[in-house]
Amino acid sequence: MKVIIPLAGKGTRLRPHTHITPKPMLKVAGKPVMDYVMDDVAKLGNVDQVVYITGHLKDRVEEHARTAFSIPGVFIEQKVQDGTAGAVALARPYVDAPVLIIFVDTIFDADLSVVQSTDADGIIWTKEVEDYQRFGVVVTDENGFMTKIVEKPSEPISKRANIGLYFIRNWKLLYEGIDHVLTQPKNKGEYFLTDAFQYMIDRGARIKVIDVAGWYDAGKLDTLLETNRVMLEKGRARKPAGIGGTIVEPVYIEDGVTITNSVVGPNVTLEAGSVVESSRLSDTIVGRKTRIARCELTNSLIGDEVVLAGVQGEVTIGDHSEVRGA
């Protein structure tokens, strides 16, 4: 089996952090988002190769993937950002077997082992949501097979949101569908992979729809912080023995953090080398070697090697920045 991971996007909703860090490499509970996904891929045990479709900050993505993951990988740059179908099309020279396609700006709870036993032409994983108008939603027949995807519906024809996780056993028909999509006018300015799925279905393919137990978005600030909270609650919490200050769990505190005269937590991540003095932090992620003094922060994302003093409220501050308040 092959795996395709498109990660060429610029992560504009998470600027300034994504100016120098690729969105899938931003951390929640001390771990890059894409690493959570790759842990699930590694458990399958029968993946021959991962095809990474890179773009923004491609050198950093490649360096991380080569050092962090043991599955052989190949890297292809998507020079033209023309949509998800265009990204997956670039992997075609390497696809000669069923393929798992994963968009790694979310974390999911899904049993991927089902791909080893399904007789369907494909699987699309979904999550039932109430705010269905924000998503592409999947419509199924009475047997649980996809009939269509509707982008941001105004009427509740389905609440099963497309989460960007797919398995395609009939990979030849998939690429036939992608070829067809790329010859058509763009759909809202892009070539959508889901339009290739529709092509498959219209030609008799059976794509099974499976709901995931959990789906945690890391694509914008508020959802990234919420995902940090969830990962802490699901077992990623830690604190070193003898750490100072008052700790309100859950938290993730790496070794080498110094806390004095401060309250830290709940839902706070502090990376190695950071210092917190006379401050109060909650629902906040702090990078490496950052110094925070006389601050009261919540719902904040703070990068590496930042100096922050005398600041209150909600802030998002990129690496190597300095902000001093009263």
Stockholm file with secondary structure:
# STOCKHOLM 1.0

chainA/1-326         MKVIIPLAGKGTRLRPHTHITPKPMLKVAGKPVMDYVMDDVAKLGNVDQVVYITGHLKDRVEEHARTAFSIPGVFIEQKVQDGTAGAVALARPYVDAPVLIIFVDTIFDADLSVVQSTDADGIIWTKEVEDYQRFGVVVTDENGFMTKIVEKPSEPISKRANIGLYFIRNWKLLYEGIDHVLTQPKNKGEYFLTDAFQYMIDRGARIKVIDVAGWYDAGKLDTLLETNRVMLEKGRARKPAGIGGTIVEPVYIEDGVTITNSVVGPNVTLEAGSVVESSRLSDTIVGRKTRIARCELTNSLIGDEVVLAGVQGEVTIGDHSEVRGA
#=GR chainA/1-326 SS CEEEEECCCCCGGGTTGGGTSCGGGCEETTEEHHHHHHHHHHHHCCCCEEEEEECTTHHHHHHHHHHHCCSCEEEEECCSCCCHHHHHHTTGGGCCSCEEEECTTEEEECCGGGGGTCCSSEEEEEEECSCGGGSEEEEECTTSBEEEEEESCSSCSCCEEEEEEEEESCHHHHHHHHHHHHTSCCBTTBCCHHHHHHHHHHTTCCEEEEECSEEEECSSHHHHHHHHHHHIIIIICBCCTTCCSEECSSEEECTTCEEESCEECSSEEECTTCEEESCEEEEEEECTTCEEESCEEEEEEECSSCEEESCEECCEECTTCEEECC
#=GC SS_cons         CEEEEECCCCCGGGTTGGGTSCGGGCEETTEEHHHHHHHHHHHHCCCCEEEEEECTTHHHHHHHHHHHCCSCEEEEECCSCCCHHHHHHTTGGGCCSCEEEECTTEEEECCGGGGGTCCSSEEEEEEECSCGGGSEEEEECTTSBEEEEEESCSSCSCCEEEEEEEEESCHHHHHHHHHHHHTSCCBTTBCCHHHHHHHHHHTTCCEEEEECSEEEECSSHHHHHHHHHHHIIIIICBCCTTCCSEECSSEEECTTCEEESCEECSSEEECTTCEEESCEEEEEEECTTCEEESCEEEEEEECSSCEEESCEECCEECTTCEEECC
//
